[in-house]
Amino acid sequence: MILIDGIKKDCSSFLKIIDYFWGGFSGFAVVFLILAIWQVGSEFSSPLLLPPPKDVFLKACEIIKDYKNSEINITLCRSLIGVCSATFFGIFLGLIAGSFKSFAAFLKPVITLLLSMPPIIWIVLAIFWFGFGNFSTVFTIFITVLPLTFASSAVAMSSVDEELKEMFDAYNLGILKKIRHLYIPHLTSYIISSISVAVAMGVKIVIMAELLGANNGMGAKIANARAMLETTEVMAYVLLSITLIMLFEYLIIEPLKIALMPWRR
């Protein structure tokens, strides 16, 4: 959708595809700039401190080829469970809190407490409460991501224009039309942004939790490589985690923004 003389016009599918690929050029430019700085830095330092990008990429390819022994699937499974459950409950409770001020006032101290707690504290507490393993890791993701999605959803629901709601009620348009034409367009941008933040935070938290509180997963592999001073392997796992987040952002979030929020392009 574009503006012509102040009037919204629908874009063709071809223009949406062009818009999608054009939006990735700036991202690739930044990636290449970082790679160039990385390469220069590796030439002036020891491989133990900063291995060259080529070695890290080759090591990352080896890890992907042997993904079962690299335990990438374990980390992805934990991330999926933790992020999906936290996003669902966070959005659900946030929409309720945005609709009912009394419920929002009741939950506000709890959410403020959860937002103020550093993730490392939750990891330590989860180890004490649940021991090492899957449950402590998923719990850490859940308790860290949930307040983020809750806050975004609550703000989105509470910021719906009251005059528009009164207009829908005045014309007796019904709840279904109100949801379709008022709530969904308004909430879409908030929900998509909260999902993007939830996934990025969830991947970072799961690796941190595995590094400190699990015996398997990518985080545990990073801990083992750190103990053996395998800087290249550590950097390879870091590169893979960043790649996962970027792929999700570019392959899922960006198409959703183009399809569901054309007015923001």
VOBA-1610 file (N, C-alpha, C; in pm, whole numbers, padded with zeros to 5 digits, always signed):
BEGIN
Met+00084-00119+00000Met+00000+00000+00000Met+00089+00124+00000Ile+00058+00219-00092Ile+00135+00343-00102Ile+00038+00461-00102Leu+00091+00581-00087Leu+00010+00701-00086Leu+00026+00775-00218Ile-00085+00803-00286Ile-00086+00881-00409Ile-00188+00992-00391Asp-00138+01116-00383Asp-00224+01231-00359Asp-00302+01215-00228Gly-00235+01158-00130Gly-00298+01141+00001Gly-00395+01026+00009Ile-00409+00946-00097Ile-00502+00834-00098Ile-00423+00703-00101Lys-00464+00608-00017Lys-00394+00480-00009Lys-00426+00393-00130Lys-00321+00340-00192Lys-00338+00251-00306Lys-00266+00119-00275Asp-00330+00009-00311Asp-00269-00121-00288Asp-00151-00143-00382Cys-00044-00205-00327Cys+00073-00240-00407Cys+00054-00378-00467Ser+00118-00403-00579Ser+00115-00535-00638Ser+00208-00628-00562Ser+00192-00758-00583Ser+00278-00856-00516Ser+00423-00839-00559Phe+00443-00799-00685Phe+00580-00779-00734Phe+00649-00667-00659Leu+00578-00556-00635Leu+00637-00444-00561Leu+00665-00483-00417Lys+00581-00568-00358Lys+00605-00613-00222Lys+00732-00698-00215Ile+00754-00781-00318Ile+00875-00862-00322Ile+00999-00775-00337Ile+00990-00674-00427Ile+01101-00580-00443Ile+01129-00506-00312Asp+01022-00467-00243Asp+01037-00398-00115Asp+01106-00487-00013Tyr+01073-00616-00015Tyr+01132-00711+00080Tyr+01283-00724+00058Phe+01324-00744-00066Phe+01467-00761-00094Phe+01542-00628-00080Trp+01477-00519-00116Trp+01544-00389-00104Trp+01573-00357+00042Gly+01483-00397+00131Gly+01502-00371+00272Gly+01619-00447+00332Gly+01663-00555+00265Gly+01775-00632+00318Gly+01912-00579+00280Phe+01917-00486+00182Phe+02047-00435+00138Phe+02121-00361+00248Ser+02050-00278+00323Ser+02116-00204+00431Ser+02169-00299+00537Gly+02094-00405+00564Gly+02141-00504+00661Gly+02267-00574+00615Phe+02271-00612+00487Phe+02390-00677+00433Phe+02510-00583+00434Ala+02485-00455+00408Ala+02595-00358+00411Ala+02658-00350+00549Val+02575-00349+00652Val+02627-00345+00789Val+02704-00473+00821Val+02652-00588+00776Val+02720-00716+00801Val+02858-00717+00737Phe+02868-00671+00612Phe+02997-00669+00544Phe+03094-00572+00610Leu+03042-00460+00661Leu+03127-00365+00733Leu+03184-00429+00859Ile+03099-00501+00933Ile+03146-00569+01054Ile+03250-00675+01020Leu+03228-00748+00911Leu+03325-00850+00870Leu+03459-00787+00834Ala+03454-00672+00768Ala+03579-00605+00733Ala+03655-00560+00857Ile+03584-00503+00953Ile+03648-00462+01079Ile+03702-00583+01153Trp+03626-00691+01152Trp+03668-00816+01216Trp+03797-00868+01153Gln+03802-00868+01020Gln+03921-00918+00950Gln+04044-00833+00984Val+04027-00702+00983Val+04139-00613+01017Val+04184-00636+01161Gly+04088-00651+01251Gly+04123-00674+01391Gly+04196-00806+01413Ser+04156-00910+01338Ser+04222-01040+01353Ser+04365-01038+01301Glu+04393-00952+01203Glu+04529-00943+01149Glu+04626-00876+01245Phe+04573-00795+01336Phe+04658-00724+01431Phe+04652-00784+01572Ser+04593-00902+01585Ser+04584-00965+01716Ser+04610-01114+01703Ser+04621-01180+01816Ser+04646-01324+01817Ser+04519-01401+01783Pro+04531-01516+01712Pro+04412-01598+01684Pro+04342-01646+01811Leu+04416-01651+01921Leu+04355-01690+02048Leu+04256-01585+02097Leu+04286-01458+02066Leu+04199-01349+02109Leu+04089-01321+02008Leu+04124-01318+01882Leu+04026-01288+01777Leu+04062-01366+01651Pro+04005-01485+01635Pro+04033-01563+01514Pro+03977-01497+01390Pro+04037-01521+01273Pro+03987-01458+01149Pro+03849-01512+01112Pro+03770-01433+01039Pro+03634-01474+01002Pro+03630-01605+00925Lys+03729-01627+00837Lys+03728-01749+00756Lys+03732-01873+00844Asp+03820-01875+00944Asp+03830-01991+01033Asp+03700-02011+01111Val+03641-01901+01154Val+03516-01913+01230Val+03404-01966+01142Phe+03396-01920+01017Phe+03293-01968+00926Phe+03310-02117+00896Leu+03434-02160+00874Leu+03458-02302+00849Leu+03419-02386+00969Lys+03449-02337+01088Lys+03412-02409+01210Lys+03261-02413+01226Ala+03195-02303+01193Ala+03049-02300+01201Ala+02987-02400+01105Cys+03045-02414+00986Cys+02996-02513+00889Cys+03013-02655+00942Glu+03124-02682+01008Glu+03145-02813+01069Glu+03040-02841+01177Ile+03009-02740+01256Ile+02909-02756+01362Ile+02772-02785+01302Ile+02736-02714+01194Ile+02606-02736+01131Ile+02597-02877+01071Lys+02705-02921+01008Lys+02704-03056+00949Lys+02685-03163+01055Asp+02741-03140+01172Asp+02731-03237+01282Asp+02639-03180+01391Tyr+02519-03136+01347Tyr+02433-03061+01437Tyr+02383-03144+01555Lys+02372-03276+01539Lys+02325-03359+01650Lys+02427-03362+01763Asn+02552-03387+01728Asn+02656-03384+01831Asn+02683-03242+01880Ser+02656-03145+01795Ser+02672-03006+01837Ser+02558-02959+01926Glu+02449-03039+01930Glu+02335-03016+02019Glu+02263-02885+01988Ile+02265-02847+01861Ile+02189-02728+01820Ile+02040-02753+01834Asn+01997-02877+01802Asn+01855-02909+01810Asn+01801-02897+01951Ile+01884-02927+02052Ile+01840-02913+02191Ile+01814-02767+02225Thr+01905-02681+02184Thr+01888-02538+02209Thr+01766-02483+02136Leu+01745-02524+02012Leu+01630-02477+01936Leu+01499-02522+01999Cys+01497-02645+02049Cys+01376-02698+02113Cys+01345-02619+02241Arg+01446-02595+02322Arg+01424-02517+02445Arg+01379-02376+02413Ser+01441-02314+02312Ser+01404-02178+02274Ser+01259-02174+02226Leu+01220-02273+02145Leu+01084-02276+02091Leu+00981-02288+02202Ile+01004-02379+02295Ile+00909-02399+02404Ile+00901-02275+02492Gly+01017-02224+02533Gly+01019-02109+02623Gly+00961-01984+02561Val+01001-01953+02439Val+00956-01830+02373Val+00807-01838+02339Cys+00762-01950+02286Cys+00621-01963+02249Cys+00529-01953+02371Ser+00564-02022+02479Ser+00480-02017+02599Ser+00481-01877+02661Ala+00599-01814+02668Ala+00608-01680+02725Ala+00533-01578+02639Thr+00545-01590+02508Thr+00476-01497+02417Thr+00325-01513+02427Phe+00278-01636+02431Phe+00133-01661+02439Phe+00075-01603+02568Phe+00132-01643+02681Phe+00077-01597+02809Phe+00100-01447+02828Gly+00213-01395+02782Gly+00239-01253+02794Gly+00140-01169+02716Ile+00115-01207+02590Ile+00019-01134+02507Ile-00123-01148+02563Phe-00158-01269+02606Phe-00291-01294+02660Phe-00318-01209+02784Leu-00226-01212+02880Leu-00243-01133+03001Leu-00233-00983+02973Gly-00147-00946+02877Gly-00133-00805+02843Gly-00259-00747+02782Leu-00325-00824+02696Leu-00450-00776+02636Leu-00559-00760+02742Ile-00562-00852+02838Ile-00660-00839+02947Ile-00629-00717+03033Ala-00500-00699+03066Ala-00461-00585+03148Ala-00487-00453+03077Gly-00470-00450+02945Gly-00499-00328+02871Gly-00646-00296+02863Ser-00731-00399+02879Ser-00875-00379+02873Ser-00935-00344+03008Phe-00874-00394+03117Phe-00927-00373+03251Phe-00818-00308+03338Lys-00842-00183+03376Lys-00741-00109+03451Lys-00716-00170+03588Ser-00818-00229+03650Ser-00799-00290+03781Ser-00703-00409+03774Phe-00717-00489+03668Phe-00628-00603+03650Phe-00486-00556+03621Ala-00473-00448+03543Ala-00341-00392+03514Ala-00276-00340+03641Ala-00354-00272+03729Ala-00298-00222+03854Ala-00256-00337+03945Phe-00329-00448+03938Phe-00295-00565+04020Phe-00164-00629+03975Leu-00142-00636+03843Leu-00024-00703+03791Leu+00097-00611+03777Lys+00076-00480+03783Lys+00187-00388+03759Lys+00305-00410+03853Pro+00287-00426+03985Pro+00404-00450+04072Pro+00478-00579+04036Val+00402-00682+03997Val+00466-00809+03962Val+00550-00794+03836Ile+00494-00729+03735Ile+00566-00710+03609Ile+00688-00620+03630Thr+00672-00517+03712Thr+00786-00428+03741Thr+00898-00507+03809Leu+00860-00595+03901Leu+00960-00679+03969Leu+01030-00771+03870Leu+00953-00833+03780Leu+01012-00925+03683Leu+01104-00851+03586Leu+01063-00731+03544Leu+01146-00654+03450Leu+01276-00605+03515Ser+01272-00582+03645Ser+01391-00530+03712Ser+01491-00639+03750Met+01451-00765+03743Met+01540-00876+03779Met+01635-00908+03664Pro+01766-00906+03686Pro+01860-00946+03580Pro+01843-01094+03545Pro+01858-01130+03417Pro+01842-01270+03378Pro+01936-01365+03451Ile+02056-01318+03485Ile+02152-01404+03552Ile+02100-01449+03688Ile+02020-01363+03755Ile+01962-01399+03884Ile+01862-01512+03867Trp+01780-01503+03762Trp+01682-01609+03738Trp+01750-01740+03705Ile+01862-01734+03635Ile+01935-01857+03603Ile+01985-01924+03731Val+02042-01845+03820Val+02094-01900+03946Val+01979-01958+04030Leu+01869-01884+04041Leu+01755-01933+04118Leu+01696-02060+04056Ala+01689-02064+03922Ala+01635-02183+03856Ala+01721-02306+03882Ile+01853-02287+03889Ile+01942-02400+03921Ile+01915-02450+04062Phe+01896-02357+04158Phe+01865-02396+04296Phe+01732-02468+04306Trp+01632-02417+04233Trp+01497-02472+04246Trp+01476-02600+04167Phe+01529-02605+04045Phe+01497-02717+03956Phe+01618-02800+03916Gly+01738-02758+03955Gly+01858-02831+03917Gly+01898-02803+03772Phe+01998-02875+03726Phe+02044-02861+03589Phe+01950-02935+03495Gly+01929-02879+03376Gly+01850-02951+03278Gly+01752-02863+03203Asn+01655-02930+03139Asn+01562-02860+03050Asn+01471-02764+03125Phe+01418-02808+03238Phe+01315-02728+03305Phe+01370-02595+03353Ser+01488-02596+03410Ser+01546-02470+03459Ser+01574-02375+03344Thr+01618-02429+03231Thr+01646-02344+03115Thr+01518-02283+03057Val+01415-02366+03039Val+01288-02316+02985Val+01224-02217+03082Phe+01234-02245+03211Phe+01179-02153+03310Phe+01246-02016+03301Thr+01376-02014+03285Thr+01448-01887+03275Thr+01403-01808+03153Ile+01386-01875+03040Ile+01337-01807+02920Ile+01197-01751+02945Phe+01111-01834+03002Phe+00972-01796+03023Phe+00961-01674+03114Ile+01028-01677+03228Ile+01015-01571+03327Ile+01083-01442+03281Thr+01175-01452+03186Thr+01244-01333+03135Thr+01170-01270+03019Val+01114-01351+02931Val+01048-01300+02811Val+00905-01255+02839Leu+00836-01323+02930Leu+00694-01294+02955Leu+00666-01148+02988Pro+00739-01083+03080Pro+00708-00942+03109Pro+00727-00849+02990Leu+00817-00883+02898Leu+00838-00799+02780Leu+00716-00802+02689Thr+00666-00922+02662Thr+00548-00933+02576Thr+00424-00880+02647Phe+00418-00900+02778Phe+00304-00847+02854Phe+00298-00695+02845Ala+00410-00629+02869Ala+00413-00483+02868Ala+00374-00428+02732Ser+00426-00487+02625Ser+00394-00440+02490Ser+00246-00457+02459Ser+00190-00571+02495Ser+00049-00597+02467Ser-00042-00508+02550Ala-00005-00485+02676Ala-00087-00399+02761Ala-00090-00256+02708Val+00026-00206+02667Val+00032-00071+02611Val-00050-00063+02482Ala-00041-00166+02399Ala-00115-00166+02273Ala-00266-00162+02298Met-00312-00245+02391Met-00456-00253+02415Met-00509-00126+02481Ser-00431-00068+02571Ser-00477+00052+02642Ser-00472+00177+02554Ser-00399+00170+02442Ser-00386+00288+02356Ser-00484+00289+02240Val-00577+00196+02237Val-00680+00196+02132Val-00765+00322+02148Asp-00791+00389+02038Asp-00864+00516+02040Asp-01005+00495+02094Glu-01038+00568+02202Glu-01170+00556+02262Glu-01280+00609+02170Glu-01250+00713+02095Glu-01351+00769+02004Glu-01388+00670+01894Leu-01288+00596+01847Leu-01318+00495+01746Leu-01404+00383+01805Lys-01376+00344+01928Lys-01459+00241+01992Lys-01602+00290+02009Glu-01617+00415+02047Glu-01752+00470+02061Glu-01824+00476+01926Met-01750+00503+01819Met-01811+00508+01687Met-01862+00370+01645Phe-01782+00266+01670Phe-01827+00130+01637Phe-01951+00094+01717Asp-01955+00135+01844Asp-02072+00105+01927Asp-02193+00185+01881Ala-02170+00311+01840Ala-02281+00395+01798Ala-02350+00342+01674Tyr-02273+00285+01583Tyr-02330+00231+01459Tyr-02366+00084+01470Asn-02352+00027+01590Asn-02389-00113+01614Asn-02324-00208+01513Leu-02195-00191+01493Leu-02125-00272+01394Leu-02091-00412+01445Gly-02103-00434+01574Gly-02080-00568+01627Gly-01936-00589+01668Ile-01917-00688+01754Ile-01785-00715+01810Ile-01689-00770+01705Leu-01740-00852+01611Leu-01651-00911+01511Leu-01590-00804+01420Lys-01673-00711+01375Lys-01620-00602+01290Lys-01527-00511+01369Lys-01557-00492+01497Lys-01469-00410+01580Lys-01332-00476+01595Ile-01332-00608+01615Ile-01205-00680+01627Ile-01127-00675+01495Arg-01198-00697+01384Arg-01131-00705+01253Arg-01079-00570+01206His-01159-00466+01222His-01125-00337+01161His-01065-00237+01260Leu-01071-00266+01388Leu-01016-00173+01487Leu-00901-00235+01566Tyr-00931-00344+01636Tyr-00831-00401+01726Tyr-00714-00465+01652Ile-00744-00548+01553Ile-00635-00619+01483Ile-00540-00522+01413Pro-00588-00424+01334Pro-00491-00330+01273Pro-00410-00252+01375His-00472-00218+01487His-00400-00141+01589His-00298-00227+01663Leu-00334-00350+01695Leu-00248-00436+01776Leu-00137-00502+01696Thr-00153-00510+01564Thr-00059-00587+01482Thr+00085-00541+01500Ser+00110-00412+01489Ser+00248-00363+01497Ser+00310-00392+01633Tyr+00231-00377+01738Tyr+00282-00406+01873Tyr+00313-00554+01890Ile+00223-00639+01841Ile+00241-00783+01859Ile+00362-00833+01781Ile+00377-00788+01656Ile+00490-00832+01575Ile+00621-00785+01638Ser+00624-00662+01685Ser+00746-00612+01749Ser+00779-00689+01875Ser+00677-00723+01954Ser+00702-00799+02077Ser+00750-00940+02047Ile+00701-01000+01939Ile+00748-01134+01901Ile+00895-01128+01859Ser+00931-01025+01783Ser+01070-01008+01741Ser+01162-00995+01861Val+01123-00911+01958Val+01205-00893+02078Val+01209-01022+02159Ala+01097-01092+02167Ala+01090-01216+02246Ala+01184-01322+02190Val+01187-01337+02059Val+01274-01437+01999Val+01421-01403+02020Ala+01457-01277+01995Ala+01596-01235+02015Ala+01640-01253+02159Met+01555-01211+02253Met+01588-01227+02394Met+01591-01375+02434Gly+01496-01452+02380Gly+01490-01594+02416Gly+01613-01671+02375Val+01665-01646+02255Val+01786-01715+02209Val+01905-01678+02296Lys+01918-01550+02329Lys+02029-01508+02414Lys+02019-01569+02554Ile+01897-01573+02608Ile+01879-01625+02743Ile+01904-01776+02747Val+01858-01849+02645Val+01875-01994+02648Val+02023-02032+02641Ile+02101-01959+02564Ile+02244-01988+02557Ile+02312-01954+02689Met+02272-01844+02750Met+02329-01807+02879Met+02290-01910+02985Ala+02165-01952+02984Ala+02119-02050+03082Ala+02188-02184+03063Glu+02208-02225+02939Glu+02279-02351+02913Glu+02425-02342+02954Leu+02484-02226+02934Leu+02625-02208+02969Leu+02646-02223+03120Leu+02549-02177+03198Leu+02564-02178+03344Leu+02488-02291+03412Gly+02378-02336+03349Gly+02291-02429+03421Gly+02246-02550+03345Ala+02323-02596+03247Ala+02284-02717+03173Ala+02409-02794+03132Asn+02388-02922+03108Asn+02498-03009+03067Asn+02500-03035+02917Asn+02403-02979+02845Asn+02399-02996+02700Asn+02344-02869+02636Gly+02345-02867+02503Gly+02301-02748+02431Gly+02419-02663+02385Met+02388-02561+02306Met+02493-02474+02252Met+02568-02401+02363Gly+02496-02360+02466Gly+02562-02293+02577Gly+02662-02381+02648Ala+02626-02507+02668Ala+02720-02601+02731Ala+02841-02624+02643Lys+02820-02630+02512Lys+02933-02646+02420Lys+03025-02524+02425Ile+02967-02406+02439Ile+03049-02285+02452Ile+03131-02290+02580Ala+03069-02338+02688Ala+03142-02349+02815Ala+03259-02445+02803Asn+03237-02558+02736Asn+03346-02655+02717Asn+03457-02597+02630Ala+03419-02527+02523Ala+03519-02466+02436Ala+03596-02357+02508Arg+03530-02282+02593Arg+03598-02179+02672Arg+03701-02242+02765Ala+03665-02354+02829Ala+03758-02420+02920Ala+03881-02472+02846Met+03863-02510+02718Met+03975-02561+02638Met+04043-02451+02557Leu+04003-02325+02581Leu+04059-02209+02511Leu+04042-02220+02360Glu+03930-02279+02316Glu+03898-02290+02174Glu+03818-02167+02132Thr+03889-02057+02108Thr+03822-01933+02076Thr+03744-01942+01944Thr+03799-02014+01849Thr+03733-02028+01719Thr+03598-02097+01734Glu+03592-02200+01816Glu+03465-02272+01837Glu+03365-02183+01911Val+03413-02108+02008Val+03324-02016+02080Val+03265-01914+01984Met+03350-01855+01900Met+03303-01756+01804Met+03208-01817+01702Ala+03231-01945+01667Ala+03143-02012+01572Ala+03002-02028+01629Tyr+02993-02066+01756Tyr+02861-02078+01819Tyr+02794-01942+01833Val+02872-01840+01864Val+02817-01705+01871Val+02764-01662+01735Leu+02840-01692+01629Leu+02797-01659+01493Leu+02668-01731+01457Leu+02655-01857+01497Leu+02534-01933+01468Leu+02413-01876+01542Ser+02432-01837+01667Ser+02320-01781+01743Ser+02273-01649+01681Ile+02367-01564+01640Ile+02331-01439+01574Ile+02261-01466+01442Thr+02310-01565+01368Thr+02249-01600+01239Thr+02106-01648+01258Leu+02079-01726+01362Leu+01943-01773+01388Leu+01848-01655+01410Ile+01892-01558+01489Ile+01808-01442+01517Ile+01784-01361+01390Met+01890-01343+01310Met+01877-01264+01188Met+01787-01334+01086Leu+01799-01466+01075Leu+01713-01540+00983Leu+01566-01528+01023Phe+01539-01539+01151Phe+01401-01525+01197Phe+01348-01386+01166Glu+01432-01286+01189Glu+01390-01148+01165Glu+01364-01124+01016Tyr+01451-01177+00930Tyr+01441-01147+00788Tyr+01342-01238+00715Leu+01330-01363+00758Leu+01244-01458+00688Leu+01101-01462+00741Ile+01080-01415+00864Ile+00947-01422+00923Ile+00894-01284+00959Ile+00970-01208+01037Ile+00919-01080+01085Ile+00901-00980+00971Glu+01002-00966+00883Glu+00991-00870+00775Glu+00877-00901+00678Pro+00859-01027+00634Pro+00742-01056+00549Pro+00610-01025+00619Leu+00603-01050+00750Leu+00481-01018+00823Leu+00456-00867+00824Lys+00561-00790+00842Lys+00545-00645+00842Lys+00497-00595+00706Ile+00553-00650+00597Ile+00513-00607+00463Ile+00369-00648+00434Ala+00331-00769+00478Ala+00197-00818+00447Ala+00090-00756+00537Leu+00121-00738+00666Leu+00019-00694+00761Leu+00026-00545+00795Met+00140-00481+00768Met+00154-00340+00799Met+00206-00263+00679Pro+00135-00265+00567Pro+00185-00197+00446Pro+00190-00046+00463Trp+00112+00011+00554Trp+00111+00156+00572Trp+00240+00208+00636Arg+00325+00118+00690Arg+00449+00161+00754Arg+00568+00151+00661Arg+00548+00105+00539Arg+00660+00091+00446Arg+00699+00226+00390
//
